[in-house]
Amino acid sequence: MWRSCGRLGAARVPVNAARRWSHTSAAQTRRSFLRFFQEGDHAIVPSASIVPYQDPSIPFVNAGMNAFRGVFTGVDPPPAPRVANVQKCIRVSGKHNDIQDVGSDGTHHTFFEMMGNWSFGDYGRVEACQWAWTLLTEVYDLSPDRLFVTYFQGCPQLGLAPDWETRDVWLSLGLRPERVLPFGPRDNFWEMGATGPCGPCTEIHYDHHGQGARGVNQGLADLVEVWNIVLINHVRTGAHQIEPIVGSTFVDTGLGLERLVAVLNGHTSNYDTDLFQPIFHALTDVTGAAGYQGRFGPGAELDTAYRIIADHIRMLVVCVADGVYPDSNHRVRNVMRRMFRASMRHFQGDQVALVEAAHVASQILSQAYPEMGQISTQAEIILDFEREHYQHTLNHAENLAPKLVQRCPKAQALEIFDVPQIYDSVEHFRRHHRNAEVIDENMARFCIQSYGLDDRLLNLVSHVTGIPLKPDLVCSEILRDIHSKTKTDSAIWPSKSLYQSVPPTDDQHKYTYQCKGNAYGFPVVISQVQSVFSSKGHPVPSLSDGEEGMILLDQTCLYSTAGGQASDEGLLKLDRKGRFEISHVEQIPDSPGHLAHFGKMVGGVITPHEKGRLTLNAIRRIKLMQNHTGTHLLNSVLNKILPLTCQKSSHIGDAHFRFDFSIFNATFNLGTIIDIEKTMNELIEENRPIERLTLSKSEFQDLDNVVQIPGEHYPDPVFVVRLPNGHTEPCCGTHLVKTGDVQAFAIVDSSTPVYGVRSFKCVTGEKAVDTREAGIRHIERVFGVKEASDKIDATAGESVLAGMVRKLKKEKENLRGNTTIPYSVRMELLTVIDLSLNRILPFYRKNAKEKVLMEFDEVLANSCDLPYFVHLFREQSDTTVNLNAMVKKIKNKPVLLVIRNNNFFSFKASIPDELVSETFTAKKWLDVVVQPLGLVAKAPQLKKEDTFCGAKAPIVNVDSAVVEDRLQLAISMAQNVTT
């Protein structure tokens, strides 16, 4: 039997065959949905990534419609007239924030799957309702007596009439009137945002236990919404302005997989389904904890912990599969910390259990998303890294808490185990904003970025510090701004009204260049000046010889600063007289199509409509291309050598490039850096071609194994760079055409700016060649000094030992921070020097110490008749000399000793008790010497400053002449007291 579904000519659904489709498991339910709509001529499209494409307003895809937002807004063409898919979604922020409810009930999740069908002007409400009713009642075999539907009852304030047509569709399908219920805008009018597409929706609800119509939309666990059908036929233009869409309308439907599977299996909790139960079993098997009982409310803490861990581990594996890691997304980190807390409280923090739960979750989801079957290792690495980082943060908070409570008594209300990161925030406010009247946007932004705070935690900081939040402060807007990486540019930009009538700059020629052999040729572009502005952004009629400013051109071949790459420099040679020397090119922030060329006019006058020949600085461009291609080669090598990594950021200049990346808990040492350099130079020597592709949004999304920076948004069309080893990245920068043109590569510095992140400073091209050659020269010189030092032993004379120590220390100083040689060479040579110093320094120090002691004994013998002892040692020691022991040798007289000791000036003063007076104490005596040096004499623990004090300062901060002069005053002071 075949049933016609939809308008004339719509595909017919084989209902009898459909009834034979099994759908008790999640996998079967998902397949049945897609098969049903495929039979109905819908194109089946894969789920988009959870990272929104071209939408910085949200951190994650949180609804099925996000993948088609560009279609709804008229930016993108539809992939097909009618489409169906199952979309991965995450809700952890904004008004769609379910995280605090996750675990406490049976329906809220951070990650969920949204099944949906879509019509892009192909069919309307009639067919959409028929598709839904047929699938639920004839394929999934739900009883119509358990179903209620709702429709939009209208809104007079918005001028919207009731949706009688949808009501009539349901009645025509055989529903009784008492099961077709009207509701207002809160429940039955869907909106994309404050402005944009919107329209009435109709929902299908399932009644588990006969609650009846009175239970619909009342938030009951046993009367739940299963399907929402939206007719997008209006657009919101303002707070109280909604206008009908002229032309085609869209249908957008959503059916939550987790909730549907629960309904099909007779459960009111989604956690009782096969999407979660295997994860519970894994936790029980590994930890030996009592099994999951499905309880809620007081006394159900263990079951709540089961649900939190199972939900959050699913979100984690989805994020890992789509390249979103907690070190680059604080929301993921906060979710993981909530999971760790549940694990520590109820499962003894068993890390093996979490790893096994991640493995099970990834295997369950891999049935629909094959990429998740390959991420168990990555998930384990991230779990271990984040657990260690969380414990480190927790320990830090526990150490800080007593001091913080003492300073801010309200901090006692904080639960350290729940919000450890808040302690650093409160301490920051106490130190830097004690007198602040309100917490403004900049202060909030710092805490959000530095400590991962959200609205709740920021309000808690306000309570503890007593500093109110600024009334108009909206945390979610700050988060959105941070996520979209909006920056305040330092340039002074002209008002938009001054250039909005000027056509955008055509910059396609920045990618136009030829390569013949090893030589690159760049085009000359005939450009016309559109507008002229002063250096302060004011429109001016002209710039004369020597004046600086900015110009807008109709077309350019210069690359503007973007994607981490610095801009080109260039020259506009005017057809008349003079030239405009361009120092840099920037996109005007609120109008990126307009490119501002900053520079200086030389030898003439430049005015609007002037024409000239525009050329770029080819030497600088090639260096930029070498460095930018170098970043992609480096990223590919890191992904090959490290078990898991993720690019954090890069900055590409013509002299070098900096590349920051995550290393998590991977072993990373000097050997790793040497391997990276070796592999990089092998790729360069292969001299294989590099592809640069221009792809549409759909073509880009169809690519497999594309490496992206999490949260980065790329323009449409997307420019993609593909290396010979298959490594593929979206990139708008300028690149070489073959790897050999990079010439050479060297890492000249390595640092750890934050926990779990490495930062490389790298060079390419001729500079890399020079760097490697300089490294060879340093190796030869240092090993020459080492060979000479190897011949020295304890019998060597003082001058020989001192000379060799000076040589080795000089070489060490030359190497420290030296970025003109490879980092690996620098670190290896520093090790060689340290080994040589460690071998001969004991000989030298013993000799020097003996000379200091001899000097002391000699001076002491010659001054036994003096009633005081004041001495500045001539000898300088590279080892610590115990002045305290010397002071103790001198009885019954004031003693003041000064020595240049191990790169420090050390001062000691001692006075017998019987000589202490109001005007003469050890502190007052020593302060005469050290106060002019910016020092303060202090007594060590268990000593009185009246009788014993000391001071210490680096030699570089002390003027020896001042010390000698002040010692004379100290002698005079002692003479006055002792005579």
Summary of the structure (lengths in Angstrom):
residues: 979
radius of gyration: 36.7
end to end distance: 125.9
largest distance: 125.9
contacts: 3183
relative contact order: 0.05
helix: 43%
strand: 22%
